[in-house]
Amino acid sequence: MERIGDVLKKKRLDLNISLGQSAEETMIASRYLESMENSDFSPFPGNVYARGFLRRYAEYLKLEEVEIQKLLSQYKAEQEDESFSQTEKKIDVKTTVLRNVRANKKNLYLYSTIIIIAFLIAGGILGAIIIPFLGREPKIDIDQSKLLSQEELMRKSKQPEKKKETRLEIKPVIIKGVLLEGNAFEEVWVQVQIDSGKNKEILIKAGEKIKWNAKGKICLTMGNAGAIAWKFNSKAIGTLGKTGIAKTMLFTPKKMQTVIKKELPVPIPSLSSKEEEKSLTENKEKQETDTIVSFQEQAMREKNTTQTTEERTKTQ
């Protein structure tokens, strides 16, 4: 099977592209490109970064999706084989150490005995040389003029030593503006607003590096908060949240904070002046019609009552 690096290098040479041009157009450091073409992925900080850079470089070299998936599968298999071989080596080293320790225990007692005997012999020789001199009292000549009196010694011991005071001037660090740097290891959608400018929507691919500068603020919205590792004013802060969660952050020269966006209530459309006038007219006409009908019904009841009274009078 052809190595991953051989496939990438052959394709680059076929396209007649230099390594420096590739690094400039892909925004991937040339040392990483050279490592990939040598099938050496040890400089990458992790498998996620390595896979992201490998995919980005393969897409840049216009490899088919089938070939890209094949390279990624080959990379995964090689990493698993390497991990298994390293485990076997660790087991072999531990076994060898245990064997050596067991073998050395047998000789430990012999070496200890030899060392103790050697110390005893050396001690006897030194004792025979030193003991004759212990009975003699050495003569010490002391110059009395150079001796200090007890009062002078006490006076000097009471005098405190003067310590030199050293003052350290601590200058406050003034942070000017906002610097935001990111390194993407997954493809992610972001929306960014720098100072009072317009919102920009960007689709960032895996392995791509981002850098924004602002005087006052940077407002950043991410569709996947765990897709990019960030540096805020040259200080590593990691990802902005868990993978798969959308998040909006506001960065200012002194701090960063989470922004919670609230939806505004939808206003209920009101009637226009013409529609209100029409509605009032219709209500008024309906009231007038109801009044006329009520008068007609009352007149009919009165007429019927009068006729009934006249008929009764005639009958009597």
C-alpha positions in Angstrom: 0.0 0.0 0.0 1.3 3.5 -1.0 2.1 5.7 2.0 0.0 8.8 2.8 2.9 11.2 2.3 3.8 9.7 -1.1 0.3 10.2 -2.4 0.2 13.9 -1.3 3.7 14.7 -2.6 3.1 13.0 -5.9 -0.2 14.9 -6.4 1.5 18.2 -5.5 4.3 17.6 -8.0 1.8 16.7 -10.7 0.1 20.0 -10.2 3.6 21.8 -10.3 3.1 23.5 -7.0 5.9 24.3 -4.6 5.8 23.6 -0.9 6.0 27.3 -0.1 3.1 28.1 -2.4 1.0 25.4 -0.8 1.7 26.7 2.7 0.7 30.3 1.7 -2.6 29.3 -0.1 -3.7 26.7 2.6 -2.6 28.8 5.6 -0.8 25.7 6.9 2.8 26.0 8.1 5.3 24.5 5.7 6.8 22.3 8.5 3.4 20.6 8.9 3.0 20.1 5.1 6.5 18.6 4.9 5.7 16.3 7.9 2.6 15.1 6.2 4.4 14.4 2.9 6.9 12.3 5.0 4.0 10.4 6.6 5.1 11.8 10.0 2.2 13.1 12.1 4.1 13.4 15.4 4.4 17.2 15.3 0.6 17.6 15.5 -0.8 18.1 19.0 -3.5 15.4 18.5 -5.4 13.2 16.1 -8.2 15.7 15.6 -5.7 18.4 14.4 -3.9 15.8 12.2 -7.1 14.6 10.5 -8.2 18.2 10.0 -4.9 19.3 8.4 -4.8 16.1 6.3 -8.3 16.7 4.9 -7.6 20.4 4.1 -4.4 19.6 2.3 -6.0 16.8 0.3 -8.9 19.1 -0.7 -6.4 21.7 -1.8 -4.6 19.2 -4.0 -8.0 18.4 -5.6 -8.2 14.8 -4.6 -11.5 13.0 -5.0 -13.6 12.5 -1.9 -13.1 8.7 -2.2 -9.3 9.2 -2.1 -9.6 11.5 0.9 -11.7 9.0 2.8 -9.2 6.3 2.0 -6.3 8.5 3.3 -8.2 9.2 6.5 -8.9 5.5 7.0 -5.3 4.6 6.4 -4.2 7.3 8.9 -6.5 5.9 11.5 -5.3 2.3 11.0 -1.6 3.4 11.2 -2.2 5.2 14.5 -3.9 2.2 16.0 -1.0 -0.1 14.9 1.5 2.4 16.3 -0.4 2.5 19.6 -0.5 -1.3 19.8 3.3 -1.6 19.1 4.2 1.0 21.8 2.1 -1.0 24.3 4.0 -4.2 23.4 7.3 -2.4 23.9 6.3 -1.2 27.3 5.4 -4.7 28.4 8.7 -6.1 27.1 10.7 -3.4 29.0 8.8 -4.1 32.3 9.5 -7.9 31.9 13.2 -7.3 31.3 13.5 -5.0 34.3 11.8 -7.6 36.6 14.2 -10.3 35.4 17.2 -8.1 36.1 16.0 -7.2 39.6 15.5 -10.9 40.4 19.0 -11.8 39.1 20.6 -8.9 41.1 19.0 -9.9 44.4 21.1 -13.1 44.4 24.3 -11.1 44.2 23.1 -8.4 46.6 24.1 -10.3 49.7 27.5 -11.1 48.4 28.3 -7.5 47.5 27.1 -6.3 50.9 29.3 -8.7 52.7 32.4 -7.6 50.7 31.7 -3.9 51.3 31.3 -4.4 55.1 34.6 -6.4 55.3 36.4 -3.7 53.3 35.1 -0.9 55.7 36.3 -3.0 58.7 39.8 -3.4 57.3 40.0 0.3 56.4 38.8 1.3 59.9 41.4 -0.9 61.6 44.3 0.6 59.5 43.2 4.2 60.2 42.8 3.4 63.9 46.3 2.0 64.1 47.7 5.3 62.6 45.6 7.9 64.5 45.5 6.4 68.1 49.2 7.1 68.9 48.7 10.8 68.2 45.6 11.2 70.4 47.6 11.1 73.7 49.7 14.1 72.8 48.4 17.6 73.6 49.1 20.0 70.7 50.7 23.4 71.5 48.8 26.4 70.4 50.5 29.8 70.1 47.9 32.6 70.6 48.7 36.3 69.9 47.1 38.1 72.9 47.3 41.5 71.2 44.9 40.3 68.5 42.2 39.0 70.9 39.2 41.1 71.4 37.9 41.8 74.9 34.5 40.4 75.9 33.0 43.9 76.1 34.0 44.7 72.5 32.5 41.4 71.3 29.2 42.1 73.1 29.1 45.7 71.7 29.6 44.6 68.2 27.1 41.7 68.4 24.4 44.2 69.6 24.8 46.5 66.6 22.2 45.7 64.0 23.3 45.3 60.4 22.0 47.9 58.1 20.0 46.4 55.3 19.8 48.1 52.0 16.2 48.6 50.9 15.5 47.9 47.3 12.3 49.1 45.9 10.8 47.5 42.8 8.7 49.7 40.6 5.8 47.8 39.2 4.5 49.4 36.1 0.9 48.6 35.2 0.3 46.7 32.0 -1.9 48.7 29.7 -3.9 46.6 27.2 -4.9 48.5 24.1 -7.6 47.1 21.9 -8.8 43.5 21.4 -6.8 40.7 19.8 -8.7 37.4 19.1 -6.9 34.4 17.5 -8.3 31.0 16.7 -7.4 27.6 15.4 -10.2 25.5 14.0 -10.2 21.7 14.2 -13.8 21.4 12.9 -15.8 23.1 10.1 -18.0 25.7 11.8 -20.2 28.7 10.9 -19.5 32.0 12.7 -20.8 35.6 12.7 -18.5 38.4 13.8 -18.9 42.1 14.4 -15.8 44.2 14.9 -16.4 47.5 16.7 -19.4 49.2 15.1 -19.0 47.5 11.7 -21.4 45.2 9.9 -22.0 41.6 10.9 -20.0 39.2 8.7 -21.0 35.5 8.3 -18.0 33.2 7.7 -17.7 29.4 7.2 -14.4 28.3 8.7 -12.9 25.0 7.7 -10.9 22.5 9.9 -7.3 23.5 10.2 -7.9 27.1 9.3 -6.4 29.9 11.5 -8.3 33.2 12.3 -7.1 36.5 13.6 -9.1 39.6 14.3 -8.2 43.0 15.8 -10.5 45.7 17.2 -10.2 49.0 19.1 -13.2 48.5 21.4 -15.0 45.2 21.0 -15.5 42.0 19.0 -19.0 40.3 19.1 -18.7 36.7 18.0 -21.5 34.1 17.4 -20.7 30.5 16.8 -22.9 27.6 15.6 -20.6 25.2 17.4 -18.8 26.6 20.5 -16.4 23.7 20.8 -15.0 23.8 17.2 -12.3 26.4 17.7 -9.5 26.9 20.3 -9.1 30.6 21.0 -6.4 33.1 22.3 -7.8 36.3 23.9 -5.1 39.1 24.0 -2.4 36.4 23.5 -3.7 34.3 26.4 -5.0 30.8 25.6 -8.6 30.4 26.7 -9.5 27.1 24.9 -12.9 26.6 23.4 -15.9 28.8 24.2 -18.2 26.0 25.2 -19.3 22.4 24.6 -19.4 20.8 21.1 -22.7 21.3 19.3 -23.9 24.3 21.3 -24.4 27.7 19.8 -23.0 30.6 21.7 -22.5 34.4 21.5 -19.5 36.1 23.3 -18.5 39.8 23.6 -14.8 40.6 23.9 -13.6 43.9 25.2 -10.0 45.0 26.1 -10.4 44.1 29.7 -12.8 41.1 29.7 -15.1 38.7 27.8 -18.7 37.8 28.6 -21.5 35.7 27.3 -24.3 37.5 25.5 -27.9 36.2 25.8 -30.0 37.3 22.8 -33.7 37.8 23.5 -36.4 37.7 20.8 -38.5 40.8 20.6 -42.3 40.4 20.8 -44.1 40.5 17.5 -46.4 43.6 17.3 -50.1 43.0 16.7 -51.1 44.9 13.6 -53.7 47.7 14.3 -56.6 48.7 12.1 -56.2 51.7 9.8 -58.3 54.8 10.2 -60.5 53.9 7.2 -61.1 50.4 8.5 -62.0 51.8 12.0 -64.4 54.3 10.4 -66.0 51.5 8.3 -66.5 49.3 11.4 -68.1 52.2 13.4 -70.5 52.9 10.5 -71.5 49.2 10.3 -72.2 49.1 14.1 -74.2 52.3 13.9 -76.4 51.0 11.0 -76.9 47.7 12.9 -78.1 49.6 16.0 -80.5 51.7 13.9 -82.0 48.6 12.2 -82.5 46.9 15.6 -84.3 50.0 16.9 -86.7 50.2 13.8 -87.5 46.5 14.2 -88.2 46.9 17.9 -90.7 49.9 17.2 -92.5 47.8 14.5 -93.0 44.9 16.9 -94.4 47.2 19.6 -96.9 48.8 17.1 -98.2 45.3 16.1 -98.7 44.3 19.7 -100.7 47.5 20.4 -102.9 47.0 17.3 -103.7 43.4 18.3 -104.7 44.5 21.8 -107.1 47.2 20.4 -108.9 44.7 18.1 -109.4 42.2 20.9 -111.0 44.9 23.1 -113.5 46.0 20.4 -114.6 42.4 19.7 -115.4 41.9 23.4 -117.5 45.1 23.6 -119.6 44.1 20.6 -120.3 40.7 22.1 -121.7 42.2 25.3 
